[in-house]
Amino acid sequence: MVASLAVAAITIDFGNTLVIVDRPGLRSVVEETADALGRRGIVRDRAPFLAAWAEERDRQFREEVPQLREVDIDQRAVRVLARMRGMPPPPAEERWDDLAAASRVDPGEIDAVVDAYSAAFIGRVQPVEDAAPTLARLHAEGYALAILSNWPLAVTIDRFAEAHGWLPYLRAIVVSQRVGTIKPHPSIFEAAASQLGFAPGAGGSVAPSAPILHLGDDWAADVVGAARVGWRTAYLRNRQVDTPLPTSEPGDGMAPEERVEADLLIDEVHELPDLLVLDHAASAGLRSTETLDRQAIQAQPADR
């Protein structure tokens, strides 16, 4: 393990890094979503909605994550509402007839589900205590910062970052839903590097020597993925207890002959700044980009 790393930019995972996403917390989000939909007359029976949501979430993870694709919240909403209206789900090993399911759902209802879910998440889930102070310190010390997350609804992270005052510290919010692939696919890391201000190398990809560090809690997605594109890595330990999100442990996600070790092992986000030094030369060479602001977030489409 390296005691001190020189980097110019840092990307940070969202779920179970900047916020804790455990089963009780996420269940409360879905419960509030069901209540909001109930007030609109879209959901009339709360318990079946909650059960169907959990089952369809797990089905989507089984179907999409092995293909390095993000799950689709719109698709989940259609499937759950179709079940509420009498359409039986397919066996676990078969895919849904999504066209048939969509015929039972009004497009406006899908928007209502997504908006209720996003609002409930922002209202119910809190960041870890050291998230904002650490972002503020890293920004003040000159690092270019971005959130880099696998997440099915990018606008939720946008609005969460705005609600908690993180936008002045961030150059970018890079989310798998917008990029089209999930970590550990290299394209999402390359998208983040570009938005941070690093110039592309030969073939359009960011040079492997780009002095970027990625912090995350998922070994296969965060450590292996970042290491494969030549970034430095920091692994946040013991954050995947009782979570419904896809998880992995050290050693997972590697090819038989592949060796990957995290450069840094930490237990809390606030430990990171003391283990880094700013690479001034690389930082000076970054293309000029603005930090995100309220107007930029509000101008972004929901990308659903």
C-alpha positions in Angstrom: 0.0 0.0 0.0 1.3 3.5 -0.9 1.5 5.9 2.0 1.0 9.0 -0.1 -0.2 9.4 -3.6 0.2 12.4 -6.0 -3.0 12.9 -8.0 -4.7 15.8 -9.7 -8.3 14.5 -9.7 -10.5 12.3 -7.6 -13.7 10.5 -8.5 -15.9 9.2 -5.7 -18.6 6.5 -5.8 -22.1 7.4 -4.5 -24.0 4.5 -3.1 -22.4 3.0 0.1 -19.5 5.6 -0.2 -21.0 9.0 0.0 -24.4 7.7 1.2 -25.3 4.4 3.0 -27.8 2.4 1.0 -29.0 -0.4 3.3 -32.1 -2.5 3.0 -34.1 -0.7 5.7 -33.3 2.7 4.2 -34.1 1.7 0.7 -37.3 0.0 1.9 -38.4 3.2 3.5 -37.8 5.0 0.1 -40.0 2.4 -1.7 -42.6 2.7 1.1 -42.8 6.5 0.7 -42.9 6.0 -3.1 -45.9 3.7 -2.7 -47.6 6.2 -0.4 -47.1 9.0 -2.9 -48.5 6.8 -5.7 -51.4 5.8 -3.4 -52.4 9.5 -3.0 -52.5 9.8 -6.7 -54.6 6.7 -7.2 -51.9 4.8 -9.1 -51.3 2.2 -6.4 -54.2 0.9 -4.4 -52.5 -2.0 -2.5 -49.3 -1.1 -0.8 -48.0 -4.5 0.2 -48.1 -6.1 -3.2 -46.4 -3.1 -4.7 -43.5 -3.3 -2.2 -43.1 -7.0 -2.9 -43.2 -6.6 -6.6 -40.7 -3.7 -6.5 -38.2 -5.8 -4.6 -38.6 -8.8 -6.9 -38.3 -6.8 -10.1 -35.3 -4.9 -8.8 -33.5 -8.2 -8.1 -34.6 -9.6 -11.5 -33.1 -6.5 -13.3 -29.8 -6.9 -11.4 -29.7 -10.6 -12.5 -30.4 -9.7 -16.1 -28.4 -6.5 -16.6 -25.4 -6.4 -14.3 -23.6 -9.4 -15.8 -23.8 -7.6 -19.2 -22.4 -4.4 -17.6 -25.7 -2.5 -18.3 -27.5 -0.3 -15.9 -30.9 -1.3 -14.7 -33.8 0.8 -16.0 -36.2 2.4 -13.5 -38.8 3.1 -16.2 -38.8 -0.6 -17.1 -39.1 -1.5 -13.4 -42.1 0.8 -13.0 -43.8 -0.7 -16.0 -43.3 -4.2 -14.8 -44.5 -3.5 -11.3 -47.6 -1.6 -12.4 -48.4 -4.3 -14.9 -48.3 -6.9 -12.1 -50.6 -4.7 -10.0 -53.0 -4.9 -12.9 -53.1 -8.6 -13.3 -50.2 -9.5 -15.5 -48.3 -12.4 -14.1 -44.5 -12.1 -14.0 -42.6 -14.6 -16.1 -40.5 -17.3 -14.5 -37.2 -16.2 -13.0 -35.2 -17.6 -16.0 -37.3 -15.8 -18.6 -37.5 -12.1 -19.6 -40.6 -10.0 -19.5 -42.7 -9.2 -22.5 -42.1 -5.5 -21.9 -44.3 -4.3 -24.8 -47.3 -6.2 -23.4 -46.6 -4.9 -19.9 -46.4 -1.3 -21.2 -49.8 -1.6 -22.8 -51.3 -1.7 -19.2 -49.5 1.4 -18.1 -50.0 5.1 -19.0 -46.7 7.0 -19.7 -47.7 9.6 -17.2 -47.8 7.0 -14.5 -44.2 6.0 -15.3 -43.1 9.6 -14.8 -45.1 9.7 -11.5 -43.3 6.5 -10.2 -39.9 7.8 -11.1 -40.4 11.3 -9.7 -41.9 9.9 -6.5 -39.0 7.5 -6.1 -36.4 10.2 -6.7 -38.0 12.6 -4.2 -38.4 9.9 -1.6 -34.7 8.9 -1.9 -33.6 12.5 -1.5 -35.9 13.0 1.5 -35.1 9.8 3.3 -31.4 9.0 2.7 -28.7 11.0 4.3 -25.1 11.4 3.3 -22.3 10.0 5.5 -21.3 12.6 8.1 -17.9 13.2 6.6 -19.1 13.5 2.9 -19.5 17.3 2.7 -16.4 18.2 4.9 -14.2 15.9 2.9 -15.4 17.2 -0.5 -14.9 20.8 0.7 -11.4 20.0 1.9 -10.4 18.2 -1.3 -11.8 21.0 -3.4 -10.0 23.7 -1.3 -6.7 21.8 -1.7 -7.0 22.0 -5.5 -8.2 18.5 -6.6 -10.6 18.2 -9.5 -13.6 16.2 -8.1 -16.4 14.2 -9.6 -19.0 11.7 -8.5 -18.6 8.5 -10.5 -21.5 6.1 -9.9 -23.4 3.1 -11.0 -27.0 4.3 -10.5 -30.2 3.8 -12.4 -31.5 7.4 -12.1 -29.0 10.1 -12.7 -31.3 12.9 -11.8 -31.5 11.6 -8.3 -27.8 12.0 -7.7 -27.9 15.4 -9.4 -30.6 16.6 -7.0 -29.1 14.9 -4.0 -25.8 16.7 -4.6 -27.7 20.0 -5.0 -29.8 19.4 -1.8 -26.7 18.8 0.3 -24.5 21.6 -1.0 -22.0 19.5 -2.9 -22.2 21.2 -6.3 -19.6 23.9 -5.7 -17.0 21.2 -5.1 -17.7 19.1 -8.2 -16.7 19.4 -11.8 -18.9 16.5 -12.9 -21.5 14.0 -11.9 -20.9 10.9 -14.1 -23.6 8.3 -13.8 -24.0 4.9 -15.6 -27.5 5.7 -16.7 -26.2 8.5 -18.8 -23.1 6.8 -20.1 -24.9 3.5 -20.9 -22.5 1.2 -19.2 -21.7 0.4 -15.5 -18.4 0.2 -13.7 -16.1 -1.7 -14.3 -16.5 -1.0 -18.0 -13.7 1.3 -19.1 -16.0 3.7 -21.0 -17.5 5.1 -17.8 -14.1 5.9 -16.4 -13.1 7.5 -19.7 -16.2 9.6 -19.6 -15.3 10.8 -16.1 -11.7 11.6 -17.1 -13.0 13.7 -20.0 -15.4 15.6 -17.9 -12.7 16.3 -15.3 -10.6 18.0 -18.0 -8.1 15.4 -19.1 -7.4 15.4 -22.8 -7.9 12.1 -24.7 -5.0 10.1 -25.9 -4.5 8.0 -29.0 -7.7 6.5 -30.2 -9.8 8.9 -28.2 -9.4 7.3 -24.8 -7.8 8.9 -21.8 -4.2 8.0 -21.4 -3.6 5.3 -18.7 -1.1 7.6 -16.9 -3.8 10.2 -16.1 -3.2 11.0 -12.4 -6.7 10.2 -11.2 -7.8 8.3 -8.0 -11.1 6.6 -7.7 -12.6 5.9 -4.2 -15.4 3.3 -3.8 -16.7 0.4 -1.8 -17.3 -2.2 -4.5 -14.0 -4.1 -5.3 -14.9 -5.4 -8.8 -16.6 -2.2 -9.9 -14.5 0.4 -8.3 -11.0 -1.0 -7.6 -10.7 -3.5 -10.5 -12.4 -1.2 -13.0 -10.3 1.9 -12.1 -7.1 -0.1 -12.0 -7.7 -1.5 -15.5 -7.7 2.0 -17.0 -4.5 2.9 -15.1 -6.0 5.0 -12.3 -5.0 5.0 -8.7 -7.5 3.4 -6.3 -8.8 3.7 -2.8 -11.0 1.0 -1.4 -13.5 1.9 1.3 -13.9 -1.1 3.6 -16.9 -2.7 5.3 -19.6 -0.6 3.5 -21.6 -3.5 1.9 -23.4 -4.9 4.9 -27.1 -5.6 4.4 -27.4 -3.7 1.1 -29.6 -4.6 -1.9 -27.1 -3.1 -4.3 -24.8 -5.4 -6.3 -21.7 -6.1 -4.2 -18.3 -7.7 -4.4 -15.4 -8.5 -2.1 -11.6 -8.1 -2.5 -10.5 -10.5 -5.1 -13.8 -10.6 -7.0 -14.1 -9.5 -10.7 -10.5 -10.4 -11.7 -9.3 -12.6 -14.5 -7.5 -15.8 -13.4 -4.0 -14.4 -13.9 -4.9 -10.8 -13.0 -3.5 -9.2 -9.9 -5.2 -6.0 -8.6 -4.4 -4.3 -5.3 -5.9 -1.1 -4.0 -3.4 1.7 -3.5 -5.2 2.8 -0.4 -7.4 1.0 2.1 -9.5 3.2 4.3 -12.5 2.9 6.6 -14.0 6.4 6.4 -14.2 8.9 3.7 -12.5 11.7 5.7 -9.2 9.6 5.9 -8.6 10.2 2.2 -7.1 13.8 2.1 -4.3 12.9 4.5 -3.1 10.2 2.2 -2.8 12.3 -0.9 -0.7 15.2 -2.3 -1.7 17.4 -5.2 0.1 16.8 -8.5 0.5 20.5 -9.3 1.9 19.9 -12.8 -1.0 17.6 -13.9 -3.5 19.9 -12.2 -2.3 22.9 -14.1 -2.6 21.0 -17.4 -6.3 20.2 -17.0 -8.6 21.7 -19.5 -10.6 24.5 -17.9 -14.0 23.3 -16.7 -16.5 24.9 -14.4 -17.8 23.4 -11.2 -21.4 22.3 -11.3 -24.0 24.8 -10.2 -27.7 24.9 -9.5 -28.5 26.2 -13.0 -26.6 23.4 -14.6 -28.4 20.8 -12.6 -31.8 22.3 -13.3 -31.0 22.4 -17.0 -30.2 18.7 -17.2 -33.0 16.4 -18.5 -34.1 13.6 -16.3 -32.5 11.1 -18.7 -34.9 8.4 -17.8 
